[in-house]
Amino acid sequence: MSGSRTYTLGSMTHSGNPFGQVLVALVTPMTADGEVDWPAVEKHIDDVITAGADGIVVTGTTGETSTLTDPEKLKLVEVGRSVSAGRAKIITGGGSNETAHAIELYKASEKAGADGIMIVTPYYNKPTQAGILTHFRLVADATDLPVILYDIPGRTGVPIKYETILRLAKHPNILAVKDAKGDFSEVSRVLNQTDLMYFSGDDANVLPHLAIGATGLIGVTANVAAAPYRTIIDAVNAGDLATATAEHKRLEPLVRAVMTHVPGTVAAKYILHGLGRISSPRVRLPLVGPEEWEAALIEDELDLVQNVPGADFSNFRPDRNAAAGGALPKVHGTTR
């Protein structure tokens, strides 16, 4: 399940999976005034790698790509590469709903040292499948890096349809799909008919995705607890469904806490701050911290978490005041 495709990029031929299997959709730690907290970024990247992550997706949805500047996005790649020091692959996410901007951003990310790129379907402007196909092809042509397509119609407004995925699979740089659509029959069809790797993009469905042949996951909850996902991946690789299922069940209340009450970024930062692992739970507007009743729901779920490695909530210190509201950074981003 770890992926075995051989592909040629530029003058190099790579075998297998260039992305990793336990990928963290990294939050971008910020100070109370909404500026990127670079020492906290370094510490958090090191923490999740130490816990078992072998891939880091920076500047994705969870990393607040919509409200980061391009220089911040590139520095996240550079810092990720420096901290990982070869221990994990650094994938740059985000992209743009403007093809020209996406091309320039990914070219710059390649120069900054990214190991791969994750391209989200153009959002808001709702292109046709022909437009989606052209966007992905042109962006994939722009660098020599391996590409993950990100299919998340709940956020973008449009799916990457089955026929489009089959056509994109023929591009030499497009090697994988991050699936947050949750159509398992379609995933099975694509896996049968292409060499594409699949990564689960929905924390609640990690084990179901893996069970039908996905290679790995790109997870939000893994910011809080990466070790259980390493256990699940290792168990699935070894054909041990019982161990994988037990870990999946143990994780379920934590996944619910992170993913069901407020945006995953907001909940993950709130929980990491309560654990003392980041200095502030601040997010940038229009995201805001959880309101009182939302925080209470998150904390109720956390009370149900037991024996999850890396997630000891016995000394959890929620700070609803610190999480309240959102920040306006000094420099606005360039997302349309």
Steps between C-alpha positions, in 0.01 A plus 500: 500500500796729519488568126729356237468718196817593314502842340747731334531864596744714309813291470428289810304178535341435839348175618213465742329763707671843515253648751500277810199327655424687825469859379401781737292784361701742709341786692697825480562611861449874548558758768210667680505782242476262206860499377667166420681371809809360330660335806166329571484385135842339536409332827167372369654352185762324711231375740287335231799344324626361831151355557510309172411728210702444183340780301402858578251698292562869564273783383200277444145573615596414858807723470270796420626533144217743420640762738876446462716719279708340225826579686359328811406196293851474357662548840285215636649275232852614589447457874337162447790379292753628754327344803417169336861456383395209281284330763174593325393623158387862476196545277366846422121527485263781432534612144270761354180528303701699245708268285778753435541573873502128583775439244724773640439394860592138432807595297617709795416215740718265297789746529433528874556127535156335492501123437155503340196714435133456580271684260146578610216518249441866409244627750225760484514555123362146436672412170373223275683167492689625192619800702597281796692267266688789341579662837648180645697419184657844473592513869641145487703597192652800681730306734679166513341420837257211558139615530207411726160615370270619778134409441285678761172608339350605833744792505566564131144462368603256226622138506775356284283254311604139443564551127716804573705307756564226243628757251717674758651165607683489168705809589850387603518733803150432637539206735231526765159626612409632843139395531259697713203411280444166672368309198661165578365322194663766282828468691494124435433555129787746466739275694405212269546699181802723573831502687389795713553488874219613728532689827207531735404864545229436757617409850191291580554288189873425524461129571221446242719667237800285594286186502418539130856574397590859584869567561472734797329799655531876517349576838400789723466299823858381443610850616390392846585130480709367211613181675165315473495562126848349473363196689204474259723531192753246628220259588332533160837456325541177701147381423396531865144632482427431867777732624406769248133481600576521872707816443230646275242451776728652762552809282133553422412745785810708425413512130149610597640772726723636222274462198132545587432818700712778346742505204777244555769769511319683780443186708852365448655829614265521799597147607874545435494820707314326782771233499769768520648408163447838331509844663171631359189352338459807277368467145470768234166654405251411374570189711440558869561295811223282642217670683428392859246233405721367217800477732285313752402246233865450402597449864214250550643291214851525645368355827426180306855464363688222675843346449580687179880540473598867504157615613495508879224740600535456877673839521306664216475875558238655273525875457184621335602864534825442311309323223225760468467691175746503213793714391568742218865450399723796415528391135199362315528191283467475124222241476213603278 
